Amino acid sequence: MEIKEKVAHLEGLIQGMEYDLTTKEGKIIAEMLDILKDMADELEMASDDIETLFDYADELDKDLGDVESELFEIDDDYDDYYDDDDDIDDFDIDDDGENGEELKF
């Protein structure tokens, strides 16, 4: 049962119990019921807005995925030029150009 339905049920109970809404207590109950109705309406609108935002975010994510695939499409020949086994630490670097000692990092 959703909040609006619960508030409507509560309103029906109040009417069915025939509370005198002109007394001090009845006025408080009537005012609380009005506040609950307003809150239920606001929550329903917020829930609808959130659902709309989630749908919009899903569409943006899909569109961004399409853009990424177009922009960052890598050619299959790219992997042929570079070997993953190459590492900067494997290179010998001469400190003065003559002795062939490996530079340590």
N, C-alpha and C positions, 0 to 999 in steps of 0.2 A: 504494500500500500504506500503510495507516494504521500508527501507531506500535505499537498493540497487536499487529498482525499481524507487524510487524518483530521485536518482542520475542519473540513466539511462534516465529518462524522461527529467531531466534538460539538460543532454548532447544532447538529441534529439532537445530540444528547441534551444540550442546554435547553433547546426549545421543547424537547419531549419531557423534560423534568419540570417544565413550566416555572423556571426561575422568574422572580419578579425583578425585572431589569431596571426598575425605578428606585429600588432601595440602594443604600450605599454599597453593599456587597454585589448587588446585581449590576450596578454601574461599572464596578471594577471588572467583573466577569465579562461584561459586554465590551469594555475597552480592551481587555486582554485578547478577546476573540478577534476584534478588529485588527489589533497589532499582529496576531498570528496569521490572519488572512493576508495582510500586507507583506509580511515576511515570506510567506509561502509563494506569493506572486513574484517577489524579488528573487527568491531562490530559483524559481522556475525559469525566469528570464536569464539569470546568470548561468544556469545549467545549459540553456539553449546557446548562449554566447560561447561558452566553453566548447561545446560540441562543434560549433561553427569554426572556432579557432583551431581545434584539432584537425578538422577536415582541411582547412586552409594550410596548416603546417604539413600535412601529408602531401598535399599537392605541391607545395614549395619544395619539399624533399625530393619528390619525383622529378620535378623540373630541374632542380639542382643536379641530380644524378645524370640527367640527360645532357646538361651543359658540361659537366665534368667529363663525361665520356667523349664529348665532341672536342673539348679543349685539350685534354690530356691523353688523347688517343696515341699510343706509342706504336710505331711501325714494328712489324715482326723482325725486320733486319737489324733493329737496334741492338738486340742481344748478341748478334754476331760480332759486333765491334768491341764489346767489353766482356772480359772474363771475370767472373765473380771471385776467382782464386787470386787475382792480383791484389797485393796488399802493399801499402806504402812501407811497411816495416821490412819487406823483402829486398828493398833496393839498397845497394852499397853507395854511400855518399862519401866522397873524398873530402876531408876537412881542408886540405891545401891543394887538392887536385893531383897528388902524387902517390900517397901511401896506401890507398885502398881500404882504410879502416872504416868499419861500419859506424855510422853516427848513432848513438844511443839516445833514446828519448825517455 
